[in-house]
Amino acid sequence: MPTLRRLAALNDADIQAAATLLRDAVAGGASIGFLADLDHAAAVGYWRSLAPALERDVLCWIAEEDGALLGSVQLGPCHKANGRHRAELQKLMVHRSARGRGIASLLLAEAEHAALADDRWLLVLDTEDGSSAEHLYQRRGWQRAGALPDYARSPDGRLHPTVLYWKRLRHTADT
Ligand SMILES: CC(C)(COP(=O)(O)OP(=O)(O)OC[C@H]1O[C@@H](n2cnc3c(N)ncnc32)[C@H](O)[C@@H]1OP(=O)(O)O)[C@@H](O)C(=O)NCCC(=O)NCCS
């Protein structure tokens, strides 16, 4: 099974490997913010641009096995005064060659554990309506809140609905 490592700062080897992972996800049709023309330089640029956020507050984990980066996930805490109990799960991706082995579940569990440790007991995310990720979230206890029509484009450029999911990690005195 892969091991997880938190990326607080990005070195060049991590950036190159993460860029390859991102391009694989996009090539596989994942709607995670990019179109099919994402080249390696742009993918590297995305990870480099993330560095300040990682140093500040965004949590990012990668799953590695035998030196290969197989998956990744990010958790962004909300800093609004009325939202300090929540965080957004973003960019969960597993390399196509490593899917179906429980790696996304491992990454999700780590992100949920860290969220709770930071007293972020409400998590939200969005994903493409009908995507394989929906199966995963539903199996891991996430609730579907609804769909936003034409919210984003798939890598092939077609508009698709985006669905919002939430998961309450624990109940509080005021719920
Ligand atoms: C969605 C994704 C992260 C799943 O990664 P994974 O490592 O293959 O997932 P896991 O092996 O942990 O699977 C977890 C559960 O989801 C189910 N699942 C995963 N992919 C599935 C699919 N395509 N169809 C049906 N069920 C699926 C598995 O059966 C498993 O359930 P189980 O534990 O009860 O058997 C991966 O397919 C991916 O990277 N997709 C592209 C990126 C993407 O869409 N990310 C979501 C952005 S919000």
The ligand as an SDF file (V2000), in Angstrom:
LIG
                    3D

 48 50  0  0  0  0  0  0  0  0999 V2000
  -12.2770    9.3530   -8.2270 C   0  0  0  0  0  0  0  0  0  0  0  0
  -10.8870    8.7810   -7.9620 C   0  0  0  0  0  0  0  0  0  0  0  0
  -10.1030    9.7800   -7.1140 C   0  0  0  0  0  0  0  0  0  0  0  0
  -11.0190    7.4280   -7.2270 C   0  0  0  0  0  0  0  0  0  0  0  0
   -9.7050    6.9800   -6.9030 O   0  0  0  0  0  0  0  0  0  0  0  0
   -9.4500    5.4380   -6.4890 P   0  0  0  0  0  0  0  0  0  0  0  0
   -8.1420    5.3900   -5.7810 O   0  0  0  0  0  0  0  0  0  0  0  0
   -9.6160    4.5780   -7.6620 O   0  0  0  0  0  0  0  0  0  0  0  0
  -10.6430    5.1640   -5.4670 O   0  0  0  0  0  0  0  0  0  0  0  0
  -10.6810    3.9870   -4.4010 P   0  0  0  0  0  0  0  0  0  0  0  0
   -9.9140    2.8200   -4.9350 O   0  0  0  0  0  0  0  0  0  0  0  0
  -10.2890    4.5290   -3.0720 O   0  0  0  0  0  0  0  0  0  0  0  0
  -12.2230    3.6380   -4.4050 O   0  0  0  0  0  0  0  0  0  0  0  0
  -13.0260    3.9740   -3.3250 C   0  0  0  0  0  0  0  0  0  0  0  0
  -14.4330    3.4630   -3.5430 C   0  0  0  0  0  0  0  0  0  0  0  0
  -15.0430    4.1160   -4.6450 O   0  0  0  0  0  0  0  0  0  0  0  0
  -15.4400    3.1520   -5.5970 C   0  0  0  0  0  0  0  0  0  0  0  0
  -15.1030    3.6420   -6.9240 N   0  0  0  0  0  0  0  0  0  0  0  0
  -13.9550    4.2480   -7.2750 C   0  0  0  0  0  0  0  0  0  0  0  0
  -13.9870    4.5310   -8.5980 N   0  0  0  0  0  0  0  0  0  0  0  0
  -15.1790    4.0460   -9.0540 C   0  0  0  0  0  0  0  0  0  0  0  0
  -15.7900    3.9940  -10.3260 C   0  0  0  0  0  0  0  0  0  0  0  0
  -15.1950    4.4700  -11.4250 N   0  0  0  0  0  0  0  0  0  0  0  0
  -17.0190    3.4540  -10.4240 N   0  0  0  0  0  0  0  0  0  0  0  0
  -17.6390    2.9510   -9.3350 C   0  0  0  0  0  0  0  0  0  0  0  0
  -17.1010    2.9590   -8.1070 N   0  0  0  0  0  0  0  0  0  0  0  0
  -15.8770    3.4980   -7.9730 C   0  0  0  0  0  0  0  0  0  0  0  0
  -14.6560    1.9130   -5.3110 C   0  0  0  0  0  0  0  0  0  0  0  0
  -15.3950    0.7520   -5.6760 O   0  0  0  0  0  0  0  0  0  0  0  0
  -14.4470    1.9740   -3.8390 C   0  0  0  0  0  0  0  0  0  0  0  0
  -15.5380    1.4780   -3.1280 O   0  0  0  0  0  0  0  0  0  0  0  0
  -15.3050    0.2920   -2.0520 P   0  0  0  0  0  0  0  0  0  0  0  0
  -14.1910    0.7410   -1.1460 O   0  0  0  0  0  0  0  0  0  0  0  0
  -16.5980    0.2050   -1.3630 O   0  0  0  0  0  0  0  0  0  0  0  0
  -14.9340   -0.8820   -2.8730 O   0  0  0  0  0  0  0  0  0  0  0  0
  -10.1270    8.5320   -9.2960 C   0  0  0  0  0  0  0  0  0  0  0  0
  -10.9780    7.7900  -10.1510 O   0  0  0  0  0  0  0  0  0  0  0  0
   -9.6860    9.7950   -9.9930 C   0  0  0  0  0  0  0  0  0  0  0  0
   -8.5820   10.2860   -9.7600 O   0  0  0  0  0  0  0  0  0  0  0  0
  -10.5250   10.3410  -10.8860 N   0  0  0  0  0  0  0  0  0  0  0  0
  -10.1650   11.5390  -11.6310 C   0  0  0  0  0  0  0  0  0  0  0  0
  -10.0930   12.7670  -10.7520 C   0  0  0  0  0  0  0  0  0  0  0  0
  -11.4250   13.1370  -10.1750 C   0  0  0  0  0  0  0  0  0  0  0  0
  -12.4560   13.0790  -10.8130 O   0  0  0  0  0  0  0  0  0  0  0  0
  -11.3420   13.5840   -8.9130 N   0  0  0  0  0  0  0  0  0  0  0  0
  -12.4790   14.0860   -8.1940 C   0  0  0  0  0  0  0  0  0  0  0  0
  -12.4050   15.5650   -8.1760 C   0  0  0  0  0  0  0  0  0  0  0  0
  -13.6000   16.2170   -7.0570 S   0  0  0  0  0  0  0  0  0  0  0  0
  1  2  1  0
  2  3  1  0
  2  4  1  0
  2 36  1  0
  4  5  1  0
  5  6  1  0
  6  7  2  0
  6  8  1  0
  6  9  1  0
  9 10  1  0
 10 11  2  0
 10 12  1  0
 10 13  1  0
 13 14  1  0
 14 15  1  0
 15 16  1  0
 15 30  1  0
 16 17  1  0
 17 18  1  0
 17 28  1  0
 18 19  1  0
 18 27  1  0
 19 20  2  0
 20 21  1  0
 21 22  1  0
 21 27  2  0
 22 23  1  0
 22 24  2  0
 24 25  1  0
 25 26  2  0
 26 27  1  0
 28 29  1  0
 28 30  1  0
 30 31  1  0
 31 32  1  0
 32 33  2  0
 32 34  1  0
 32 35  1  0
 36 37  1  0
 36 38  1  0
 38 39  2  0
 38 40  1  0
 40 41  1  0
 41 42  1  0
 42 43  1  0
 43 44  2  0
 43 45  1  0
 45 46  1  0
 46 47  1  0
 47 48  1  0
M  END
$$$$
